[in-house]
Amino acid sequence: MIINRTVLLGFITSVFLWSCSKGDDSTSSPVQAELNGTWKVTSYYFDGRVSTNFQEDFSYYDYTGTAGQMDLTMIFTTNQNYTFDGYYFLDNTITTDEGDFYAFTDYHTVADDGIWTIENNSIDLIVNGEETNIGISQLTQSQLILRINTNTSVTAANNTTTTDTSKHETFILERLN
């Protein structure tokens, strides 16, 4: 019986070591190319939630947005300059905690200039003095997928109302040059 336990323990150890030594793609960097260049936004969407606590009365609404017709370009230059320019139509939905549903479309223009840096799997943008951290989900020679997650909490001066907002944005871009 001792031999069987020893053999079993040795087998389990060798399987464990073998499985740990294999390359694990889940830890490899999504950054497989240079960011510099001109990128066209092919898809933009977001979702989020706004929660309000007013004197112990809690309510929320969920919201989504998907860009339809658009012409958006991001440029990242080798000297760390950043430009985001264009327009898009946004299809929005709002669903309240009571089940009410609202849908509407609005038009947006973008004309941002700033500076950027990249470190590991994220880009730091500074536009008009405000810094935004953007996660890189994928960066290849032809495709760039960016994600921005923001969370804010605001409490009224009289401490009667707190509003929490979360938003998760995704940009999918293709390289033009």
N, C-alpha and C positions, 0 to 999 in steps of 0.2 A: 504494500500500500504506500510506503514511503517513496518507493521508486516512481509509482504512478503520479504522486503529488509533485515530485521533483520534475518529472517529464512535463506534466501539465503546466507547472510554473514556468519552466524554461520555454515552452511553446508560447504561452501567453506573453512572456517578456519579449520573445523574438518577433511576434506579430505586432506588439505595441511599438517596438523600435523600428520595425520595417514600415509601419504606417506613418510614423512620425518623420521618417527620413524622406518620404516621397515629397516631391514638390507640391506645395499647396497654393493653387492659383488664387484662393480667396484672400491671401495676404499680399499678392503682387500688386504693384502700383497700377492704377488706371491711367496714369500718364505715360503714354508710349510714343509721344511725338512732341515737337516744339509748339508752343502756343502762338508764337508770332505769325501774323497773317490776317487775311480778311475772311470773315465767317458770315454766312447767311443764316438767319434764324429760320428753320423749317417748321418748328413746333414750339408753342409756349402754352403752358397751362399751370394752374395753381388750385389749391384747396386750402381751407382753413376753418377756424371756429372763433367766434367772438362770444365770450361769456361775461355776464354782468351779474354782480351781487349787489342788490340795492336793499339795505336794511334787512338782511337775511332772506330776501326774495331773490332766488336764483333763476336766470333765464339765459338762453343762448341761441345762436343761429349758426348754421354751417353755410359756407359759401364756396363756389367753384368758379373758375373762369377758364375759357379756352379761346385762344386767338384763332380767328378765321382768316379772312383776307389780310395779308400782311406783306410788308416790304421792310425788313429790319436787317441791319448790317452791324456787326461788331468788328472793330479793327484793333488788334494788339500789335504795336510796333516794337522793333528791337530796342528802342530807347525808352521803353516802359510807358509810352503814351497809349491812351485808350480812347476810342470813340464808339458810341452806340447811337445810331441814327436811323430814323424811318418812322413808319406808322403801322398801326394794326387795329382791327376791329375785334372787340372782345365780347364773347357770348358769356354772360354771367347768370348764375343761379344762386338763390338764397332759399334755404329751408329753415323755418323756425322750429323751436322745440315743441310747438303746438301743431306742427305738421303743415303749416302754410307754406306755399311754394311760390316763388317769384322768379321770373326770367326777364332779362333785358339785354340789349346790346349797346355798347358804347364805343366811341372812337378815341384812340390815343395817339399822340405823337411823342417821339423820343428824340432828344438832341443833347446827349451827355458827352462831355469830354473830361478826362481825368488821367490818373496814373495807375499803374498796376504793378504788383509783384506776385510771384508764384513761389510757393513753398510746399513741398510734398504734394498733397492732393487738394490744395486750395489756392484760390486767387484772392488777394486783397485789393480792392478797388477803392480809390479815393476820388470822389466826385463832389465838387462844391463843398469841400471840407468834411464830408461825411464818409466814413469808412464802412465798406460792406465786405463781408467774408463770403465767398462763393465756393462751394464744394465741387470738385471735379469728379464726376462719376465715370467719365470716359474721355480720353483725348488720344486720338489716333491721327494719322496723316489726313484722313478725310472727314472725321466726325468728332464733335465736341458735345458732351452732355454736362450741363451745369445745374446745380441745385442750390437754392437759397432757402434756408429755414430761419424764420424770425419769430420771436416770442416777445410780447410786451405786456406790461401790467401797469395800469394807471389807477391811482386811488385819489378820489376827490379830496379837496382841502378839508372838508368837514368829516372825512372818513366814513361817509354813509354809502358811497358807491365805489366799487372796484370793478374795472373792466380789464379782462385778459384777452389778448388776441394772439392767435398762432396762424402762421401762413407758411405754406410749403410750395415753392415755385420750381418749375423745371423748364429749362431751355434746351432744345436740341438744335444743333447747328451743323452746317456742312461747310467745308473749307472751299473758298473761291480761289485763293492763291496763298 
